[in-house]
Amino acid sequence: MEFTTVGVVGAGVMGVGVAQNLAQTGHRVVLVDLREEILDTARRELRTGLRAHALFHRGPAADPAEIFDRIEFTTDHELLADADLVVENVTEDWDVKKQVYERIDRIVRPEAVFAVNTSAISITRVASVTGRPERVVGMHFMNPVPMKPMVEVIRGHHTTPETIDTARRFLAELGKDCVVVEDVPGFVSNRVLMLTINEAVFLVQDKVAPPADIDRIFRSCFEHRMGPLETADLIGLDTILKSVEVLYESFNDDKYRPAPLLKKMVAAGLLGRKSGEGFHKYR
C-alpha cells in the first residue's frame, strides 16, 4: 500500500502536529474538523510550526509555503474518500470517537487503515464500531509530533500482522520508529505516565512541594527533560483528566482516582500551555 493521501481527523494540537509531519515528508493531507474556526486556528499553528522547523532544521531547508500547500483544510468528511490511511486525533471521549468512526467508516474505502491516536481508549473497542476491525491499529504519537522519533503502536484484538506491517511502513515514511504493544487501557506509556502525573498533582494539592520544585526534582535527579507537571501542561490538563478517568473506569482501581485539584483546574480553564496557564504560566 502506498500512502499518497492521508486523512487526519481532528485539528487540535495532535492533529496539527501529525498533519505537519505528514506534509513535511511529502504526503498529501486532508485535515478535517467540525468548525471553520478550529481550522483557522490550525492554519495559524501550522504556519508557526513550519517557520520554527525551517529555523531549526539541519540540512537543506524546505519551502514552508510548499509544505503548507500539501494540506487541505476542510469540514467535509466526504473528502476522506480517497485516503489510503486515516489518523484520528479527536478528544479522549468514547462517545465522540464512536460517532467519528461510525461516520468515516461509511466514507473511507474498505481497504484503507484506521490509525487511532489515543492516550488510553481501547483499540479493540474502536474497531468494534467499524466494518474493518482487522485494519484498525493504535498509533499513539507524542507531542510535539514532528520532533518525536518514537510512536507507540497498539495491536487490537483483530488487528492483523499485515496491518502492523502497514503501520511500521507508514511511520518509517514519517521518519519514525515504533514499539508494538498490546491493547490494554493506557497501553505502556500512559498507564505509567498518567499515574505519575496524577500523583504529582496530589503532591501539589497536599502542599508537599510547589510545582516548580516537583518538576526540578525529576529534571535534576532523574535527568528527565521535563518534570511531570510540565509534561501535563504540554499535553493539556483536560486531556490528562480524561485519560485518568478512562484508566479509573477501565481498571476500577482507586490508584487511578483523579486528583480533585486536577478536576478543579480543568473546570477553571487552567489547561496548560494551550490556555496560557496550568501548573506553570506561559504568558
Helices and strands as residue ranges (DSSP letters): E 5-9, H 13-24, E 28-32, H 36-56, H 64-68, E 71-74, G 77-82, E 85-88, H 94-104, E 113-116, H 123-127, G 133-135, E 136-140, G 145-147, E 150-155, H 161-173, E 177-182, H 189-205, H 211-222, H 228-235, H 237-251, G 254-256, H 260-267
